[in-house]
Amino acid sequence: MRTRFLAQGALIGAFYVLISLAAAPFSSGLIQVRLSEALCVLPWFTPAAIPGLFLGCLLANLLTGAVLYDVIFGSLATGLAALCTYILRRNGCSKWLAPLPAVIINALVVGYLLAYVYQVGVPMALCALSVAVGQATACYSLGMPLLGFLEKQTGLFD
């Protein structure tokens, strides 16, 4: 693997963990806005973000005391969303779709985990809707401005 790829992935993962830990009080639970999910737009620029986001989410989930199913499947959801975002860019889709995989995939996976693993006492559909709103808040209100800013930076992800 190239050094630049590893460095980018490691930095993205580290930022994900740091943001998750700093915002831990409102990053988990039925009503959540995981601010670190704004970084899910980064695969738009580099495939190094895919393992970076997956590992960052895995570490954040471990460090915040998530149950094993959440550590595994929540992290896989973020990794899959990152892969889908990268694929959207490669297929020439609008940049406004970049956050959508993180919103949809995490809503379904984390919504399921909240309803059936954490047993929060709310139907799965409401759990998924709650997660989708939190994801959309982080990914569109923070992620899209980040994407716009990074588009203007030359050579950052070359």
VENMO-V417926 format. One record per residue. N is the residue number from 1. RES is the residue in one small letter. SS is DSSP state (alpha for helix, beta for strand, coil for the rest). OMEGA is omega in degrees with one decimal (NA if undefined). D_LAST is the distance of its C-alpha to the last C-alpha in Angstrom with 2 decimals. Layout:
n=N res=RES ss=SS omega=OMEGA d_last=D_LAST
n=N res=RES ss=SS omega=OMEGA d_last=D_LAST
This chain:
n=1 res=m ss=coil omega=179.4 d_last=15.65
n=2 res=r ss=coil omega=-179.0 d_last=12.79
n=3 res=t ss=alpha omega=-178.9 d_last=13.09
n=4 res=r ss=alpha omega=178.9 d_last=9.64
n=5 res=f ss=alpha omega=179.9 d_last=10.37
n=6 res=l ss=alpha omega=-179.1 d_last=13.82
n=7 res=a ss=alpha omega=178.4 d_last=13.10
n=8 res=q ss=alpha omega=179.6 d_last=11.03
n=9 res=g ss=alpha omega=180.0 d_last=13.83
n=10 res=a ss=alpha omega=179.1 d_last=16.49
n=11 res=l ss=alpha omega=179.1 d_last=15.56
n=12 res=i ss=alpha omega=177.2 d_last=15.50
n=13 res=g ss=alpha omega=179.9 d_last=18.76
n=14 res=a ss=alpha omega=177.5 d_last=20.28
n=15 res=f ss=alpha omega=178.5 d_last=19.71
n=16 res=y ss=alpha omega=-179.7 d_last=21.24
n=17 res=v ss=alpha omega=-178.1 d_last=24.21
n=18 res=l ss=alpha omega=179.6 d_last=24.76
n=19 res=i ss=alpha omega=179.4 d_last=24.81
n=20 res=s ss=alpha omega=-179.5 d_last=27.03
n=21 res=l ss=alpha omega=179.7 d_last=29.42
n=22 res=a ss=alpha omega=-177.4 d_last=29.65
n=23 res=a ss=coil omega=-173.8 d_last=30.48
n=24 res=a ss=alpha omega=-176.7 d_last=32.50
n=25 res=p ss=alpha omega=178.7 d_last=35.72
n=26 res=f ss=alpha omega=179.2 d_last=34.39
n=27 res=s ss=coil omega=-177.0 d_last=31.68
n=28 res=s ss=coil omega=177.3 d_last=34.20
n=29 res=g ss=coil omega=-177.6 d_last=37.38
n=30 res=l ss=coil omega=176.9 d_last=38.63
n=31 res=i ss=coil omega=-173.6 d_last=37.36
n=32 res=q ss=coil omega=169.4 d_last=33.88
n=33 res=v ss=coil omega=179.6 d_last=30.75
n=34 res=r ss=coil omega=-175.4 d_last=28.13
n=35 res=l ss=alpha omega=179.7 d_last=25.84
n=36 res=s ss=alpha omega=178.5 d_last=23.18
n=37 res=e ss=alpha omega=173.7 d_last=22.85
n=38 res=a ss=alpha omega=178.9 d_last=21.05
n=39 res=l ss=alpha omega=-179.6 d_last=17.95
n=40 res=c ss=alpha omega=173.0 d_last=18.39
n=41 res=v ss=alpha omega=-174.5 d_last=16.20
n=42 res=l ss=alpha omega=174.5 d_last=13.06
n=43 res=p ss=alpha omega=174.8 d_last=12.90
n=44 res=w ss=alpha omega=-176.3 d_last=12.31
n=45 res=f ss=coil omega=-174.8 d_last=8.62
n=46 res=t ss=coil omega=175.4 d_last=8.37
n=47 res=p ss=coil omega=177.3 d_last=11.27
n=48 res=a ss=alpha omega=178.6 d_last=11.56
n=49 res=a ss=alpha omega=-177.2 d_last=13.35
n=50 res=i ss=alpha omega=176.9 d_last=16.09
n=51 res=p ss=alpha omega=179.0 d_last=17.70
n=52 res=g ss=alpha omega=179.3 d_last=16.90
n=53 res=l ss=alpha omega=178.2 d_last=18.85
n=54 res=f ss=alpha omega=-178.1 d_last=21.49
n=55 res=l ss=alpha omega=176.5 d_last=22.22
n=56 res=g ss=alpha omega=178.1 d_last=22.10
n=57 res=c ss=alpha omega=178.6 d_last=24.58
n=58 res=l ss=alpha omega=179.3 d_last=26.66
n=59 res=l ss=alpha omega=179.1 d_last=27.04
n=60 res=a ss=alpha omega=178.9 d_last=27.75
n=61 res=n ss=alpha omega=177.3 d_last=30.35
n=62 res=l ss=alpha omega=-175.4 d_last=31.92
n=63 res=l ss=alpha omega=179.6 d_last=32.13
n=64 res=t ss=coil omega=173.5 d_last=33.63
n=65 res=g ss=coil omega=177.7 d_last=36.31
n=66 res=a ss=coil omega=177.0 d_last=35.44
n=67 res=v ss=coil omega=-174.5 d_last=37.65
n=68 res=l ss=alpha omega=179.9 d_last=36.47
n=69 res=y ss=alpha omega=179.3 d_last=36.08
n=70 res=d ss=alpha omega=177.7 d_last=33.82
n=71 res=v ss=alpha omega=-177.1 d_last=31.75
n=72 res=i ss=alpha omega=-170.9 d_last=31.27
n=73 res=f ss=alpha omega=174.4 d_last=31.20
n=74 res=g ss=alpha omega=178.7 d_last=29.64
n=75 res=s ss=alpha omega=176.6 d_last=26.68
n=76 res=l ss=alpha omega=178.0 d_last=26.52
n=77 res=a ss=alpha omega=179.2 d_last=26.66
n=78 res=t ss=alpha omega=177.5 d_last=23.59
n=79 res=g ss=alpha omega=178.4 d_last=21.74
n=80 res=l ss=alpha omega=177.4 d_last=23.01
n=81 res=a ss=alpha omega=178.7 d_last=22.08
n=82 res=a ss=alpha omega=178.0 d_last=18.46
n=83 res=l ss=alpha omega=-179.9 d_last=18.52
n=84 res=c ss=alpha omega=177.5 d_last=20.21
n=85 res=t ss=alpha omega=177.5 d_last=17.75
n=86 res=y ss=alpha omega=-179.8 d_last=14.92
n=87 res=i ss=alpha omega=177.7 d_last=17.50
n=88 res=l ss=alpha omega=-180.0 d_last=18.36
n=89 res=r ss=alpha omega=-179.0 d_last=14.96
n=90 res=r ss=alpha omega=-179.5 d_last=14.98
n=91 res=n ss=coil omega=174.5 d_last=18.50
n=92 res=g ss=coil omega=179.6 d_last=17.89
n=93 res=c ss=coil omega=178.0 d_last=19.84
n=94 res=s ss=coil omega=178.8 d_last=20.19
n=95 res=k ss=alpha omega=179.9 d_last=18.00
n=96 res=w ss=alpha omega=175.8 d_last=21.43
n=97 res=l ss=alpha omega=-175.4 d_last=21.81
n=98 res=a ss=coil omega=-179.8 d_last=18.87
n=99 res=p ss=coil omega=-172.3 d_last=21.33
n=100 res=l ss=alpha omega=178.0 d_last=24.14
n=101 res=p ss=alpha omega=179.2 d_last=23.69
n=102 res=a ss=alpha omega=179.2 d_last=23.87
n=103 res=v ss=alpha omega=-174.2 d_last=26.96
n=104 res=i ss=alpha omega=-175.3 d_last=28.75
n=105 res=i ss=alpha omega=179.4 d_last=28.12
n=106 res=n ss=alpha omega=176.8 d_last=28.82
n=107 res=a ss=alpha omega=-178.2 d_last=31.82
n=108 res=l ss=alpha omega=-175.5 d_last=33.33
n=109 res=v ss=alpha omega=-178.2 d_last=32.62
n=110 res=v ss=alpha omega=174.9 d_last=33.21
n=111 res=g ss=alpha omega=177.0 d_last=36.03
n=112 res=y ss=alpha omega=-180.0 d_last=37.66
n=113 res=l ss=alpha omega=179.4 d_last=37.28
n=114 res=l ss=alpha omega=-176.7 d_last=38.85
n=115 res=a ss=alpha omega=-170.0 d_last=41.71
n=116 res=y ss=alpha omega=178.1 d_last=42.56
n=117 res=v ss=alpha omega=179.5 d_last=41.32
n=118 res=y ss=coil omega=178.4 d_last=41.71
n=119 res=q ss=coil omega=-177.4 d_last=44.56
n=120 res=v ss=coil omega=176.1 d_last=44.12
n=121 res=g ss=coil omega=179.5 d_last=47.04
n=122 res=v ss=coil omega=179.1 d_last=45.23
n=123 res=p ss=coil omega=-176.7 d_last=44.78
n=124 res=m ss=alpha omega=-178.9 d_last=41.46
n=125 res=a ss=alpha omega=178.2 d_last=40.84
n=126 res=l ss=alpha omega=175.2 d_last=41.18
n=127 res=c ss=alpha omega=179.9 d_last=38.97
n=128 res=a ss=alpha omega=178.4 d_last=36.23
n=129 res=l ss=alpha omega=178.6 d_last=36.74
n=130 res=s ss=alpha omega=178.6 d_last=36.60
n=131 res=v ss=alpha omega=-179.9 d_last=33.33
n=132 res=a ss=alpha omega=179.3 d_last=31.86
n=133 res=v ss=alpha omega=178.8 d_last=32.88
n=134 res=g ss=alpha omega=178.3 d_last=31.36
n=135 res=q ss=alpha omega=-179.7 d_last=28.07
n=136 res=a ss=alpha omega=178.2 d_last=27.96
n=137 res=t ss=alpha omega=-179.0 d_last=28.75
n=138 res=a ss=alpha omega=-172.1 d_last=25.90
n=139 res=c ss=alpha omega=-178.8 d_last=23.28
n=140 res=y ss=alpha omega=-177.1 d_last=24.25
n=141 res=s ss=alpha omega=177.6 d_last=25.62
n=142 res=l ss=alpha omega=-176.3 d_last=22.91
n=143 res=g ss=alpha omega=-179.1 d_last=20.00
n=144 res=m ss=alpha omega=173.1 d_last=19.92
n=145 res=p ss=alpha omega=176.0 d_last=20.01
n=146 res=l ss=alpha omega=178.7 d_last=17.12
n=147 res=l ss=alpha omega=179.2 d_last=15.17
n=148 res=g ss=alpha omega=178.1 d_last=16.38
n=149 res=f ss=alpha omega=-177.1 d_last=15.48
n=150 res=l ss=alpha omega=177.0 d_last=11.85
n=151 res=e ss=alpha omega=-177.0 d_last=11.62
n=152 res=k ss=coil omega=-179.8 d_last=12.81
n=153 res=q ss=coil omega=-179.5 d_last=10.34
n=154 res=t ss=coil omega=175.1 d_last=8.07
n=155 res=g ss=coil omega=-176.1 d_last=5.02
n=156 res=l ss=coil omega=-177.3 d_last=5.87
n=157 res=f ss=coil omega=179.9 d_last=3.80
n=158 res=d ss=coil omega=NA d_last=0.00
